[in-house]
C-alpha cells in the first residue's frame, strides 16, 4: 500500500502533505526531526491519510492537494483544519 498523508505542526499550525509506502516509519522520521521540511516544526500530528494500491495514485493525490486548489480547500474544510 501507498499513502498520501497530511501532518499539522503544533508549533505553527501549518500543514505538510506527503506520500510514502511506509506511513509508520515516515511519521516516526518526521517526529524525530529527520525530515528537513518539518524538522523545525515539531511536534506534529498526523491529521489525515489515504491508502492507495499503486504509488502513482498516492503521488497524484499528493500533487493534486499541493496545487492548493479546490481539492485542497474541500478536504481542509471537511477535516476542519
N, C-alpha and C positions, 0 to 999 in steps of 0.2 A: 504494500500500500504506500501511497504517496500523500503528503499532507500539505495543504495551504493553511497557514496559521496567522493569527493576529495576537500580538502582545501589547500590553499597555504598561507604560512606565508609571510607577507610583511616585517617582520623583518629580516628573514634569507633565504627566498625563498624556504624553504623546504616544501615538500608535506606531507599531512596527509590523510590516506584512512580510512574510517569508514563506518558503516551501522547503520540504525535506522528505527524506524517505524513512527517517527515524525521529519521530516527534519527541519522544522522551529524552533521547540523547541531545538533540538540538536545543531543547528547552533548558536542560542542565548546563549546556555550554553558555547560553545567554545568561543564566543566573550566576554562573561562575565568573562572568566578565570576560569570557574568551572570544566574544564576537565584537569586533571593533565598533560596529554601528550602534550597539546597545550597551557597550562597556560602561559608559558614564551615565547611564540612565537607570541603572539597577537601584532598587529592587523592581522587578517586573512581574506581571501576572499574565498567564495565558488566558485570554478572554474568549477565543473562538478558534475552531479549526474545522476543516472539511477534509474528508478522505476520498481519494481517487485511486482507481486501479492502475492508471498509467501516469508516468511522470509528466508527460506533456500536458495532461489535463490539469494537474496541480499548478504547473508553471503558467498555463494560460489563464487560470483564475487569478493567480497572483498578479500577473501583468494587467489583467482587467481591473483589479482593485487599485493597483498602483497608478492607474491613469486618473484616479480621483474623480471619476465621472459619476454617472447616475448609479451604477452598481455599487460603488463605494458609499455614496450617500445613503442609499436604501439599506445596505447592510448595517451601517453605522446607526441609522435610525432604529432599525429592528432590534439591534443589540443594546440600544440606549448607551452608546459610548461617547 
